[in-house]
Amino acid sequence: MIPFSVLDLSPVTAGSTPAQSFRNTLQLAQHAERWGYRRYWLAEHHNMPGIASAATSVVIGYVAGGTSTIRVGAGGIMLPNHSPLVIAEQFGTLESLYPGRIDLGLGRAPGSDQLAARALRRNLSSDPEEFPQDIVELMGYFQPAQPNQAVRAVPGAGLDVPLWILGSSLFGAQVAAAFGLPFAFASHFAPAQMMQAIQIYRDGFRPSAQLERPYVMLGFNVFAADTDEEARLLASSVQQAFVALRTGRPMQLQPPVAGYLDSLGDYERAILRDVLSCSAIGSPQTVRESIEAFVARTGADELIIACNMYEHAARLRSYEIAAQVRGSPSS
């Protein structure tokens, strides 16, 4: 079975606080390290009541400091929100503190609504279409400093921080292919163009100093429990969250609701069919079959697993089951 990794948004559950979310994040990372997950990524989102990982670089440092071997990184940093120099300095600092363990995934979406994007940048003159140029600038700051170089990333210059391109459309695939970088597709919430993006990336890939051949990591939701019935109940928390988000009412992660899907209208059901089509919901056997079918269909080189559950213990158990599934494929 291919490597598995963890995608964490540090979910804030109803009645809880970001402080508790961060404690849960660290505990999950420590378990993931023991269970054999390859990397632990945190995502930049803003103005979201149910997501605590807005200051992504800070949380990465917290997780890396509480673990010892698992790679820790950003899945991703939304580069239009930041100057490339600032990101080079932040991740140069992280790489200096935790050498050989830091990943930097880059996206071009704001990770927020337009009002929050304006508050982040003070204006919207930063153009997401300049994403490739920003990547070139960022890569330059990680090169060894030259004698007459006017602006340097300190720390950052000369450090090996692996870059990834994130995407939920065809544009990210084209950028990753052109730069010869690994590509992570957000199929865990935007799967519509997944297969086309994978093909474009693989067909257009140009080898680089970082990567000789294409490498695709796909987002995949796993809501696992000891029985199919229990898993379906636990998945209702994230189903509520996606319906709320897509109807303009983002909220904290709510407790599971029995029969939630049966209570929805056709529009809400269509939302969930679209958003969560790359998911495994069920017992270990059900999850194993779903994962193996997904990998066979896509040819993924790695899966990064998302799982937002209301109860932290249930979330830990879900990731534990996924790790066990990876270690014991069906015959």
N, C-alpha and C positions, 0 to 999 in steps of 0.2 A: 504494500500500500504506500502511496505517496506521502510526503510529509504533511502534517497538520499544524496549523498555527491558530492563534486566538486574536480576534478583533473585539476590542472592548470600548464601549462608550462611557464607562463609569456611570451606569444608569442610576438615576435618582428615583426611588420608589415613593409612592404616595405615603406621606407621613414621615418620611426620612429626610436626611440632609446630605449635601455633597460631602461633608466630612465622613459620614458613614460609607458613602459610595466609594471614596478613596481607600478606606480600610478594606472594603470588600474587594476592590480592584487588586490591591497588593496580595491579599490572601489567595485570590484566584490565580494570580501570576505565580505565586509560590507553588501552588498545586500543579499548575500547568507545566512548570519546570520539572517537577517530579514525574509527571505523567508522560513526558517525552515530547511535548509540543516544541516546535522549532523556534518560533518567534511570538512575541506578544506586542501587538500594535494597538495604539490609541488614536482616536480620531478627533480632528478639530471641528467642532460645531459651536455655534454661538446663538444666544437668545432662545435656547431650547430648555424648557423647565425640567425635562427628564434626562438631560445629558450634562455631566459634570466635567468633561474633559476639554473644556475650551482652551485652557492654558496648557496645551498639549506637551510642550517641551518640559514644563515643570513636572507634570505627572509622569512623563517618561523617566526623568531623573529619580523620582520617588520609587518607581517600580524597579528600575535598574539597581538602585541602592539596596533594595530589599530582596534581590535575587542574586544569583552568582553565575549562571551559565546560559540561560535562555537569552536569545537576542531580543532587544526591546526597541521599538521604533514608532514612527508616525504612519498611520494609515488613514488619512495623511495630513500633511501640512498643506493648507490652501494657499498656495504661493501668491496669488494676487492680493491677499490681505497683508503681505509683509514685503519688506525690501529683501532681496537676495542676500545682502550683506548680513542683516540681522539673523536670518536663518542659518547662514554659514557660521556665524559666531556661536549661536545657540547649540547647533549640532557639533561644532568643533569642541565646544565645552563638554558636551555629553560624551563624545568619543574620547576626549582626554581623561575624563573621569572613569569611564567604563570601556576601555579599549577593546576593539574587536567584537562589540556586542550591539552596536547602534545601527539602525536602519533609518533611512529618510525617504518616505514615500511622499510624492508631490501630486497635488491636484490643482485644477484651475477653477473649480466652483467656489463660491464664497463660503459654503458651509453655514449659511444663514439666509435670512430674508434681506431684501434690499435696504430696509431701514437700518438693520444691524450692520450690513456691509458698509453703509455710509458712516456709521458711528465708528467702525473699526478703522476706516481709511481716512476719515474726515471729509473726503469727497470721493467720487467714483471715477476719477480721472485714470486710475489704474485699470488697464484694459486686459481682460482675460485672454484676448487674442494675442497678447504679447507673451503668453506663457512660454513658448519655446525660447524667446530671447532671454527671459528671466532665468530659465534653466541653464542656458549658456553662461550667463553671468555668475550664477551660483556655482556651477562646475569650475569656473575660473578661480573662485575664491578658495577652492579645495586643492588647487594645483600648488606646487612649491612656489614660494614667493620669489619674485625676480628682484635683482639689485635695485632697480629704479622704479619699482612698482609703487604708485602713489597711495593706493588704498589696499590694505590687506585685512584678511580675517584673522584675528588673534584672540583665541585660538581658532584654528580651522585650516590655515595654509599647510599643505603637505600631508594632511590626514586622510586616511582611507575611510570615507563614510559612504557606503553603498547607496546609490540613488535608485528609486523605483518610480515609475509613472503609474498613477492611478487614473481610472477612467470609468465612466458609465455610458460612453458613447464611442463613436468611431474616431473622434479626434484624438483621444488619449492613445488609442492603438497606433495611430499614425506617428504620433510624437515618440512613443516608446520604441517603435521600429526604427525611426530615423536616427535616434540617438544610441541605439543598441543597448537599451536598458531593459531590465525585467518589467513586466506589465502585470498589474493587479486590477482585475475588473470587478466592479461593484455589483455582481450578479445577485448578491444577497438582498438587494432592494431595488435594483434597476436592471432586470435581466433581459429586456426586450432585444437589445442589439448584441447580446453576448457572443453568439456563434459567429456573427459577421465580424465583430471586433477581433476575435481570436484569429480568424482567417487573415484579415488585413495585417495584423501584427506579424504573424508567422511568415506571410508572403513577402512583406516589405522589410523584414529585419536585416539590419546591417551590423555585422560584428563590431564590437568596440573593445577598448582596453578593459572594461569591466566585465563584459559578457561575450562569449564566443557564439552562442546559439540562443534562440528564443527561449524564454522562460515565462510561463503563465501561471499566475496564482489567481484563483477564483474565490470570491466570497460565497459562502454557503451557510444557510441557517440550519442549526441542529437544535431541536427541542426534544430531548430524550428523557425517558423515565423508564421505570421497570415494566410498565404496561402501556399499550397504545392509548387507552382511555385516559390515564393520568397525564401522558404527554400532551394529548389534545387539550386537556383542561389547562395545563401550564402555558401552552402556546397562546391562549386567549389574551394574556396580558400584552404581548407584542402586537397581536391583532388589533386590540383596542387602540394601541399607540399609533399604528399606521393609519387606521381609519380617522383618528383624531387629527393627525398631521396632514393627511391629504384633504381633509375638509376644513383646514384652517384653524384647528383648535389644538395645537400642541400642548401636551400635558405630561405630568409625571407618570411613571409606569404604575399602572393600576393592578389591584389584586385580580387573580383569575376569576372568570365568570363561567359557570356551567351553562352549556347550551348557547354560548355567545354567537356562534356562527348562525344558528337557527333563528336568532333574533334579528338578523340583518336583512336589509332590503337588497334588491338586485344590484344597485349601484355600489354599495359597500362590499358586497361579495366580489364584484368585479375588481375593485381596488385590491383586495387581498389575493385574488387569483393572479393578478399581474405582479404585485410586489413580492409575494412569497412563493413564486413558482419554483425557485431553487432552494428547496427546504426539505428536511427530513423531520417528520413529527411521529414519534412512536417509541416502541420498545427497542432494545438493542438489535434484534433481528430486523425489524422494520428499518431502522436507521442504517444498518449495514447494507441492506439491499438498495436503499435510496442512494447512498454514497457511491457504491460500486457502479450503479447505473449512470450516475452523473459523471463520474470520472471517465467511464467508458465512452460516454457521448461526447465529452469535451476534450479529452486528452490532457486535462490539467496536469501541470507539474507539481502543484501544491494547492491545498485548500486552506483558506483562512476562515475559521468558523465563528459565526456570530450567534449569540444566544442571550437574549434579554428575558429574564424571568423575575417575577416579583420576589419570590423567596430565594435568598442567597444560597441556602443549602441545596435547594432544587437545582439552581444554576450550576453549582459545583458538581452535583451528581450528573447533570447532563454532559458537561465537559469530560467527566470521568468515563462515562459510557462511550463517548466518541473516541476517547483515547484507547479504550479497550477494543472497540470495533476496529480501529486501525491496526491493532496488534494481533487480531485474529480474523483475517478475511475468510469469507465462506469458501468452501472447497468447490 
